[in-house]
Amino acid sequence: MKKKSIGALSLSALLSLSLVAPSVGATNLFEQKQEERVKIQVASVNVVSKNELIKRVKELFPGKFDFVSNNDFHLHSGHRFPEDNEDIVRYNLYFSKEISGKYVHGDFEFIGEDLELNRFYYRPANEADALFPAKVSKDEAEKIADEFLSKFAKKSGDYKLSENNHYYYGGNQTLTEPIRYEFSYEKFKNGVPVSDQNVHITVLGNGEITNFNGPYQHNPNFKYEDLSKAKSETEILKQIKENFSVELQYLIDFDYRTQEAKVRLAYLPLPHVNGVHASTGNWMVRNSFVENIPNSKEIKMLVDQPLKPKHSSYSLNDAKALAEKLLNVDDVESIKLTIDGVEERKNYLGKEVISVNYMYYMGNSGSGTGLEIDKKTGAILQYHDLKEQLLKEYGKAEEPTKELTYDEALKLAVEYAKEYAPSYLHHFAYPTVETPSTKNGYHISFPRIKNGLLVSNEGLNIGISPSGSLSSFNVNLFDINQWPSKESVVAEETVMKEFLKNLQVELRYMNNYWETNSNLYNLVYTTKYNEKHHVIDALTGEWASFYNMEEEAQKPVVTDHWAEEELNFMINAGIIKVDDVDTFNPDASTTKGEALSVIMKSLTRFYDHHYGRDDQPSHTFENIQPDHALYQVVERAVNLGILDKNKKQFAFDEPLTRQELAVWYVRALGLEEAAKHGNIYKVNFADSALVKDENKGYVALANALGVLTTSNNRFRPDQEVTFGQIAVSSFRLARLAYSDNRLNRY
């Protein structure tokens, strides 16, 4: 299946995200070379039968899936991905079955004649056993992962647990999700780490393994350069120091949470070099090895003056016509183009665009993505061609009569730029370094220039296929008003000394098989200067990161408190925010706003990603407008029925009492109709007289369910809720919410 571009969600869609939210990985919104993976079907003579795959599952997992009958299993026909060796065939077997009201899923991918397990996903029925508190520690989970790896990965002794085990889930985690331990293993060959061959394993908090992902690239014919021929670190360090240089650039860091782009003026070391070939000492530039470091060409802008846009406005029909022109496959009977939708919207930068979503259908299957056009000028902003790849798969593509040279590809790219985005060209310059060809043609980047300096993370990126057609077109240009002045930067000599003082090299096996199609892993020395940072801020002379200008601070740890385990879990999960643990008092009363935020984040994710909003987003309470910090929390609580939407104000800064919390918890569980009939409940607490009549049913249910308990037969209905109390009770609520199918629709 192929990745599809996803447009901005409406606010209503945002507010209805599932309370039982799965873990998700963060996506880099500005990845310029995001390749599409389209399955290539393999002739039926090469397809392994379903029974053979079922037998293989039972061999690898004896007794584990005996509850799944042969009829429950389903087979995906044999296939490979474009980057796979032609000898590679992948087979997928999967099942989905309801057991005691819970859906159980399993998916297996096998590769090659030996049916080697390359990927495994399993969602068991007993996920509730992995909710907080975990039954196995992280150390115990690591041992489980190690044993699994030794069983399923060939030559598992060549894998070592990676120290850079960082996983980002986007926003907060919830308490309704099972605890997951993530482990990444790096492959080693001859004691040297191998790039792009990592293995990933996920272990639930109950010890169940639910994910196994083998190496992304799979080629049994990979070869590795002879380690004995590698030059020593001393030789390579000497070579680098003798040829060392730095370059002053603007770095752009876009914070997709705030939709703001920040600029840093920084010095970059060896700007064109990716490494040094260990045996020859040649410089690695992109994916090629050259004898000499290429000198940066003199900056030459694409145009001297801004060009007039071809259009003063652009309609939906204009956009559809352009899409049909670019995507046309009328001359191929087996492929049919369908325009699924054309709409006006704002993209992630807040720019007014027209989005065209389309699909190519081949029988019962299809592949598609989107095209983005500037609404005002008609310029293409985002485009990726699927047509040529599909034509190749169906044997309909015309082979180029001769190999395209870089100069020819560059000329074509400039022509496409002038045709499809003329009004943007004055921001960009000709490439400063020549781009080598790949099996997919050329990817040519025209850098943005500001104040005579190159701007990283911005540019016009154009793909030219081997036949000379346009394969991709991406305009990355942020709206930035203030640029740091280069007049007061730290002296280049000072920066050079700092880089060289910290310079280290690391030997790795590297192979960009996706682009080079080479079976050989080269031995390459890569550079590193600082454990956490990669560049030096040109204004301060301090070390800085290329991305993520503001580093995430270490999470504080609460100690010596009866609820410290729950509080620390919620702090790490992003549910409770603590700026300073020394001033944080877990026994302090929470406000209604703070408490509601904890409850909602315990049950549902609030993603850091940007989501489009309606032109005029509605709001329930007069004092909680769309720009209020609690807006999303409050509106989602209204949507779930926790807050009374008939009131005009939400008293977010008032303290919350226990009987008010009982009302919220019961509403969250969908039991309000039962709670309204307070007269049918016996409230025999010693302080039951303090419970308001309208709250008696809620208090009785909250206590009976064990969410809010008594002490010495006292409920303490008017006591103000503390952070410690809401932390512990939120875990109880989450466990009930996990088993409540009603909540799955949110």
N, C-alpha and C positions, 0 to 999 in steps of 0.2 A: 504494500500500500504506500501511497505517496503522501507526503506532507501537504497539508493545505494551509494557505494563509488564512488567518482568522481576523476578521474585522473587529472594530471596537464594539463592546457589549453595551446594550442600553442599561440604564440605571435599574429598570425593573428586573432585567436578567441578573444583574449584579446582586440585587437584594434577595434573589431566590436561589443562590448557590447552596449546594447541599450542606446540611449540618454534619453529616458523616462524610467529611471531606478526605479524599485520598491525598497522599503525598505527591507533590509535583516538583519538578525541577525548574529552576529559573531558566529563562530564555534570553539570550543576548539579542536585543532588538536591532542591533546594528551590524550583525554578521554579514559581511559582504560576499562571502563565497559559500553560502549555504547551498549545498548541492542537494538535488532531489534524488531520492532512492525509489526507483520504479522496478517492481519485480519483473524479471524476464522469465516467462514460462518455459519449461523444459519439455521436450518431446515426451509423449506418454511412455515410450519404450524405456525411458530412464527412471520412471517413477516407481518408488518402493510402495508396496501395498500397505493398507491400513493395518492389517493383522501383523505384518512384520514390525511396524512401528510400535504397536501395542505390546508385542513381545519384548521389544527393546526397553520400553518403559518399565515393564515388570521385572526385567533383569536388573535395571539400574536402581529401582525403588521397590524391592521385594516387600509385598504385603501392604505397601503404603496406599495404593490406589485400588485395592480389591473392591471397594464400594462402587467403583465405576465399571459399568458393563461395557462390553464391546460396542454395543449400539449407542452408548453415550459418547463415545469418541468420534471425532470428525477429522477428516484429513484435508489439508491444503495440498494441492498438486505440487510436484517438484518445481523449484524455481531457483534462480540466482539473481544477484544484484549486479549492476553494470561493472562495479569494481572487482567482482569476483573473478578468479581464474576460470577458464572455460571448463576445467575438469571438476569444478565445484558444483554440487547440487545440494540445495537445502530442502528439507522436508519438515512440515509443521503438522503436529497432532495436537488437538485441543478438546476440552470438554467443558460443559457448563451444566450444573445439576443442582436442584433444590433438595436440601436435606434439613428436615425439621424446621422449615421456614427460612433457612439461610441458603443463599446461592453460593455454591462452591465452583471455582474456576481453576482450570489448569491449562497450560500451554507449553509445548515442548518444541524446540527446534533442533534437528539433527543434521549433521553435515557429512557428506561423502559416503563411500562404500561401507565404511566401518560404523556408520550411524553414530558418530561422535556427538555427544550432547554439547551444544553451543549456547543454548539459551533455555531457561526454565523459569516459568512464572506460576505461582500457586497462591490462590486465596482460599484458605481453609475455612471450615465452618466454626472453628473454635477461636477466631480472632479475639473474642471477648476475653479469653484467658491471657491475652497479651496487653490488656489495658493496665494502667497504673494500679498498683505497684508491679513492676516486672518480676517474673518468676526466675529469670536468669540475669546475672549481671553482665556488663559489657565484656569483662574478661572471659566469662563462661561462654558468651555468644561467640567470641573470637575463636575459642577452641572448637566450637561447633562448625564455624565457617572453615577453619583450617582442615578439619577432617573431611568436610564435603569437597573441598578443593583437591585434597590428595586422592580422593576417589574418582573425581570426574574430569580433572584437568590432566592431560598427558604431561609427564615429567614435571609434576607439581613442585618438585624440589627447586625448580627454576623460578618459582614465584616467591616474592616477599611482600609482606604487608606494607603498603605505602604509608609513609609518614604524613603525606598531604591528604589526609582523609577528611576533606571538607565537603559537606553537602549543604546546599542551600535550598530551602523549600518554598521560599517566597511568602513573606508575611508570617503570621503566627501558625504554630501547630495547634491542634485541638486536643481536648481530652477524650474525645470520642474515637480517636484513632489509636490503633494498637501501637505500642512502643516498638520502634524499629532501630536496629543497629546496622549501620552500613559499613562495609569493609571493601577496600580496593586493594588489589594485589598487582604489583608491578612485575613484569616478566624480566628475567635476567638470562643472558647468554654469555657463557665464558666469564661470568662474574660481572658483566656489564649490563646496565639497564637498557631495555628495549622500548622505544617509544611506540605508542599506539597499539600495544598488545596487552593492555590491562584486563584484569578479570574483576568483576564486581559481584558481591554476595550480600544479600539482605537476610538478617535473622530477626524474627519477632521476639518480643519480650517473653514469650513462653517457650523459646528455643526452637520454634518451627522455622525452617528455611523457606522463604517465599520467592526469592529472586536469585537467579544465577545468570550472569551475562558474560559470555566468553569474549575473546578478542574481536574487535570490530572487523578487522581484516582477517581473512582466513585463506591461507595459501600454503599447501603442504610443500610447495617447491621454493619457499623462501630460502635464500642463502645469506650467509653472514661473513663479512670480511674477516681476514685472518688477524687476530689480536696481536700476534707476535710481530707484525709489521708496523704497528702503531708507534709513532714517535712518543717520546716521554712528555709528561706535563711540563717539565722544565723547558724543553725545546719549544713547545707551543706557546708557553707564557712569554718567552723571550721574543718570539715572532710577533705576537699580538702587541706587546709593549712597543716594539720598534715601529709598528704601523698604526698605533692607536690614534684615534681622533674622536671628537665629539661634535654634535650638531645641535644648534639652538632651534627648538621647534615650539609651536603652540600645541598643547594637548587638550583635547575636549573630553570631558567626562559628563555624560548625560545621566541624570538621576531620574529614572522612569517613575519613581514614587512621587516626586514633586513636579515632574515635567520641566525641570530646569537644567540647562547646560552650563557647566562651569569651565573656565579656561585657566590653564596653568602654563606658564612659560618655563620650559625645562631644557636641560641638556641631556641628550641621548648618546650613549656610547656606541661606537661602531655602527652607525645608523643603517648601513646596507648589508651588514654581515650577520648571518644566522649561526655561523660556526666555522670551524676549521677542520678540513679532512685530516684524519689522524695519520694516515700513511703518507700522503703526498704533501701535506701542508697547504693545499689549495684552499681558497676561501669559499665558503658556502654562501651563495647569494641566491635567495629564493630556494629553488630545488636543484640548482646547478653549481658545479665547482669551477672556479676560475682562478687563474694564476695570480692575478693582481686585483686588489680591491677596486671596483669601478669608481671613478671620480664622478661626483654629482655634476650633472650637466647644468649649464647656466639656465636659470629660470626663464622660461619663455611662455608667456600667457597664450591661451588658445585664441583670444581676441584682445585687441588693444582697448576697445570701447564696448560698453554693453550693447548687445544686439536687440533689436526690436522684437518682441514676441510675435509669433505668427497669428495669435488670436488675442482679442481683448476680452473674450469670455468663451466658455466652452460648455456645450449642452450634453445631456445624457445621450442623445442620439449621435452627437459627434464622437463621444467616447466609444460607443458601441461600434460605430463604423471603423474607427481606428483599430479597435480590438479585432474585428473581423478581418481587416487587412493584414495585421501581423500574424494572426493565428490560422489563417486560411489553409484548409486541407481538402478542398473540394475535389482535387484530382486523385484522392486516395479513397477508394470505395470502402475499405475496411475500417476507416477511422471517421467518426462524426464529431464535429464541434458543436457544443451547446453553450450559449451564453446564459448562465444561471441567474444573473442579476446585475443590474447597473444602478448604483446609488450614490448620492452625495453624502459626504460625511467629513469629519475632521480626523486627520491621522494622528499618530502619537505625538507629533510636534505641534498639534493644534492648527495645522494648515488645512484649508478647505480643498478637498480632493474629490475626484470621482473614482469610485472603486468598481472594477469590472471583474466579476467572478465567472469562471468558465470551466468546462470539463471537456475532455476528449473521451468519447466512448468507443470501446472496441468490444463488440458483442455485449456481454453482461457485466464487463468490468470497465473501469474508467480511471482517468488521472486528471487532476485539475489543480488550479491555483488561482491567483488573482493578479490584476494589473491595476496600477495606481497612477492617476493622471492629475496634474495641477488643474483645478477647476477654472482658474482665471486665464491661464496662458495656453492650456492644452499640452504642456510639456509632460513627457513621461517621467515619472519619479521612481517607479519600481516595476520591473518586468523581468520575468524569467521564462525562457522559451522551452517548451516541452516537445514541440512539434518535431524537431530534428531527431531527438532521441527516440521518439515513438516510431518515426519513419525508419530508423535504423533497425529497430526491433522487428518490424514487419517487412524488412527487406525492400523498402520503397525509397530509401535515401540514395541520392546520387553521390558516388564517390568523387572527391575532388580530383581534377585532372593533374594538378601539381601541388606540391607542398607550399603552404602559405608562409611567406617570410614575415619577420617582425615589422619591417617597414610597411609592407602591404597591409598587415593587420592594423597598424597604427593609422594609416591613411583612411582605411574603412571606418575605424572607430571615430575619427574626427568627423567624417561625413555623416555618420549616424547621429553624433552629438549635435551637429548643426541642424539636422533634420528634425530631431525629436525634442531638443531642449535648448534652443538658441539663446533664450533670454537668461540662461544660467551660466553660459560659457565664460563670462568675464571674471568669474570667481576662481577658475581653474587654470592650471598650467599643463604644458606637455610633461609626460613622465620624465622624472629625473634619473631613472634607472631603467634599462631595457628589461622587458619581461620575457623570460624563456617560454617556449611553447609547451603545451601539455597535450595529452591524448584528446582533450576536449577543445583544443584550439588555444586561444590567447585570452588571458584576463588582464586587461589594460586599465591601469588606475591613473587618472588625471588628478593630481593633488590640488587641494585648495591652498591658495597663497593669501596671506594677510600680513601687511606691513613688511613685505619682502621675505617672510618666513613661511616654511611649510607648516600646514596644520594637520596634525595626526587625527585620525578618526573621522575625517571629513574627506569627501572627494567625489569625483564622478567615475564610476566603475562600469566598464563596458566589456562584455564578453563577445569575442568573435570566434565562430565555429571554424573548423578546418575548411569548410566550403566557402567561408567568407560571410555567412549570414549572421544576423544579430542574435546572439544567444542569451544575453542579459544586459540590463540597463538600469543602473541605480544611481540616483542623485542623493547624496548625503550632505545636507547643508542645514546647520542649526541656526536658529535666530538668536544671535549674540550681539549685544550692544556695546559692552565694555571689554576691551582687550588690554591685557597688561602691557605696559611700555617696555620696549627692549633697551631703553636708554640707560637703565640703572641695574643691569644684570651683573652677577658675580663674574669676575674675570675668568676667561676660558682656561688659563693656566692653573688657577686654583682648583677648578673643577677636575681638570685632567689629573692632577696629583691625587685627589680624593678617590677617583675611579681606580687609578692604578694601584693605590695603596690597598684597596679592597678586592682587587681582581683575583678571581679563581677560575679554574676550568674544570669541567666534568665530562668524562667520556661516556658517550651514549651510542647505541645503534639507532640509526634514523633511516626512514624510508617513507616518502610521501607517495605511497602506491596509488592512491586515488588519482594523482595527476601524472605521475611518471610511468605507471604500469610496469615498473621494474621489480624483479624478484629479489634484488640485492639490497640488503641492509648495510649501509655504510657506517663505518666508525667515525664519529664526529665529536670533536671537542666543542662543547658549548660554554659560554661565559656566564658567570654570576658574580655579583659585586656585594650584595647585601641580602641577608636572609629574607627580609620582608619587602625591600624596595628595589627599584630597577633604574630610576632616573634621579637626577638632582635638580631641585627647584632652582631656577636661574635667579630668582630674586632674593632667596634666603641662603642659598648654598647648602640647604639641608636635604637629606635623602627623602625621596617621595615615591609613591607607587604610580605606575603608568595609568592604571585604572583605579576606580574607587578612591577618590581623593580623601574622603573622610573614612578612616579605618574604624571598623566596629570595635567599640570598647569591650574589654573583657567583662563578662556578666558578673555582677556582684553575687555574693553567697551569704545567705542568712544562716546564722549559727545560734545555738543555745535558745531555741524556741520550740515549743511543742508541735508546731506545724511546719518546721523548717524543711522537711522532705517535700511536702506538697508545694510550699512557697518557692523553693529552689527549682522544682520541676517547671512551674508556671513561669518563672522568670526566664529560664532557658528557652521555654517554648514561645516566648514573646507575648504571653497573655497578661502578665503583670510587668509593668515597667518600673524599674528602680534605678534612679540616677546615682544615688549615694547610699550604700548600705549602712553607713554609720549614722545617717539621719533617718533612715527608714524604720518606722515603728510598726511591726506586724500587729500590735495590739491597739493601734489607733483606729478610730472610726472611719469608715469609708463613706464617701458621698454617694448619692444615687447614681451619678454619672460614672464614677469609678467602678462601682459595683456592677452596673449594667455592662460596662466594657469587659469586665472579667467574665461575666456570665456568657456574653455573646461570643467572645473569643475562645471560651472553653468549648463551645458547641459548633462554631463555624469559622472558616478561614476569612481573614481580611487580607487580601493579597496586596503586595507592594506594587504589582503591575498596574499600568494605567488602564482605566476603562472609560470609554466614551460615555458621556452623559447626554440626557435629553437636552434640547435647546433651552427649555425652562424647567429644570427639575423641580418636582413638587416637594413640599415639606409638610409634616404633620403638625408640628408645634411652632407657634409664633416665635419662640426664642431659640429654636434650633434650625437655623437657616442652612442652605447647602454649603456655606463656607465655614460652618462650625466644626470644631474638631471631633465632636461626637455625632455628626450628622449620619454617617453610614451605620454606626452602632445603633443609634436610635431608630432609624428607619427600618433596619432589619428586625429590630425588636418589635416594632409595630406590625410588620409583615407577619411575624411569628405569633402575634397576639399577646405578647408579654406586657406591652404598655397599652393603656387605654387611649385609643386614638380620638376619642370624643372630647378630651380635655384640650384646652388652648395652650397650656404651658407644661413643660417638663422641668420639674425642680431638680435639676442635675447637681446643684451645689448644696443641697440639703442632705443631712445624714439619713441613712436607711435603717429602719428598724427590722427586727426579726420577723414580725408578722407581715410586714410589707414584702420582705424577701420570700416568705412562704407563698404569697400571692404570685409573685413572679415565677417561682419554681413550678408551681402547679399549672400555671398557664403555659409554661414552656413544654410541659409534658402532655398538653392537650386535655387536661382534666377539669377545665374551668366549669363546664356545665354541671359536672358532679359536685364541684366545690360550692357552687352557688346555693345549693340547698343546705345551708348550714344547720337548719333545725333538725336534720336527721342524724347529725353527728353528736356523739357524747364527748365532750371535752372535759376530762376529769383531772386536768392539771391543778396543782395547788393555786396557781395564779391565773386560772381560766377567766376570772372576772375581768382581767385586764385586756383580754382579746376582744376586739370590736366584733359586734354581731355579724357584720358583713364579711368578716375574715375568718370566722370559726371553721367553716368547711375547708378553707385553704390550709389553715394551721393543722387541723386534724389530719388531712391527707398528707401534708408534708412530713408530719411526724410519723404517721403509719408507714409511709414509704421509706422512712429512715434517712431522708434528706436533711431534715432539721430535727435534732433529738432534744430530749429533756435532760436536766440534771437535777437530782433530788426531787423529781416530779414537778419541776418548774420549767416552763417553756421560755420565760423571760421575753414576752412579746414586744415590749417597748424598749428593750435593750438595743443599743446601736450596734450594727454589725461591724466587726473588725476585719482587717485583711486576712488574718489567720483563719477566722471563722468562714469567710466566703471561699477561701482557698480549699479548705477541707470539704465543705458542703458542695462545692462545684464539682469535685471528683465524684461524689455520690450521685449528683444530678447527671453527670456525663455517662455514668454506667447505666443508669435507667434510660437515658436518651439513646444510647447505642442500640438497645434492644427494642426500641420503639420505631416500628416501620413507618408510622405517621410522619416522623421527622425527615424521612428520606426524600420527601418532595421539596424540601427547602434547600 
